[in-house]
């Protein structure tokens, strides 16, 4: 008889602690790591890991799988990139608590903030819950490939307590605040990981309105976080509005954290040009932590932006009236129409419709790059659409138009809107390697037609570890960032490290062969909705609670993923 359920043999173990690598075996029994080093007993299943690295499963602290975790058993793309635990409910948007009369409002919020088509949510959500604890029960009853944990989201909570007043962002009364505090405590005690909110101006509903949580009074944030204090657990996740300056915004978060004595994590990024204001946020975080707070910043390891394409939510001509006249056509018919010289002249002469968040997409040619296979997420300036057009002697719009025609509409562009200061990733590197920062912001489960950043873990390992020529991150530290540091940030101390007794979430990775592939469009959402997906080569196995969920890039059918209730 086998002594272990699974033994991974002869790999280079990167245990997630940040310590030295070592050669050895990993044995798994009953969903936990049973032995490390030289394992003599046999496993019911064995994996040959010679020439591979063996790591803990990655913990992604910033996702939006709130809907996909209901309607799908697989949380892709994240599970394709070594992620074994996904934290959702970020940015204060989600689907609970929610009364039946408010469902349409929350759908409009998610449609606007997270680019999830309304019909997908209408068809995919069963709405067999009202309270947040009931939503957690619904998650727990489902089966999926990886574990999920959830924040209590601010916008649904506010509408649930205040009704239309909450949706219109009216000030909360004392009774409202008391109710929010009680529901926050209830959510934490039921298993919420914490409370999430957003103060970002550009987070708007599908109707263009500001979301219910926008610019909520500090007293309201303190009342909700006091509910976490009452429960003795929970972390504040907050998106600050850096457009208003880090000074006042950071002070709001620091004031709440100090008053409630709870940890916090916030979104940190930099602009492509202009003064490096992100340094102010770093300095303020250092000062707050030195004074006794526990604040962590989430950083995207590569440029933040959009993927533009004719079959996606955004591209350079999406708001041109002449293009919109043919936008309803199937792709092949659209391309045929675009080949007509009169249609071409009309589209290129158009002024994009104003007043829309995407109206500036055609004015960022300097920061727009072809996205090929394999994709380059750190492209040089001479590969921008602006530079390529200048070299050809045409306008950037002409260049992009021709790229669509030449590829029969399949061309994609990376619009690097942030985190690419002066066309380099130096600032991203400096933020990423700061001791108070963790990688994140992949937004898996959201922005289905414009973003596919859930693959950032693979990028971190290839770009910053294996292929780096100047700035470089040590392999042990990179795995530490993706595993135990992210797990500890949100209070999940039972995972993120390979040690005896820890949860058996494991990756076996061929680092030499690790490779990102170009994002692709798949149509597997409810109602036939489309989303961007992205595969990777080099993940020999991804294991959750001792069960192999993926082998060599393919799902095995195993669904061991469960709801994580609260901190561990």
Buried (B, 14 or more C-beta within 10 A) or exposed (E): EEBBBBBBBBBBBBBBBBEEBEEBBBBBBEBBBBBBEEBEBEBEBBBEBEEBBBBBBBBBBBBBBBBBBBBBBBBBBBBBBBBBBBBBBBBBBBBBBBBEEBBEBBBBBBBBBBBBBBBBBBBBBEBEBBBBBBBBBBBEEBEBBBBBBBBBBBBBBBBBBBEEBBBEBEEBEEEBBBBBBBBBBBBBBBBBBBBBBBBBBEBBBBEEBBBBBBEBEEBBBBBBBBBBBBBEBBBBBBBBBBEEEBEEBBBBBBEBBBBBEBBBBBBBBBBBEEEBEBBBBBEBBBEBBEEEBBBBBBBBBBBBBBBBBBBBBBBBBBBBEBBBEBEEEEEEEBBBBBEEEEBBEBBBEBEBEEEEEBBEBBEBBBBBBBBEEEBBBBBEEEEBBBBBBBEEEEBBBBBBBBBBBEBEBBBBBBBBBBBBBEBBBBBBBBBBBBEBBBBBBBBBBBBBBBBBBBBBBBBBBBBBBEEEEEBBBEBBBBBBBBBBBBBBBBBBEBBBBBBEEBBBBBBBBBBEEBBBBBBBBBEEBBEEBBBBBBBBBBBBBBBBBBBBBBBEBEBEEBBBBBBBBBBB
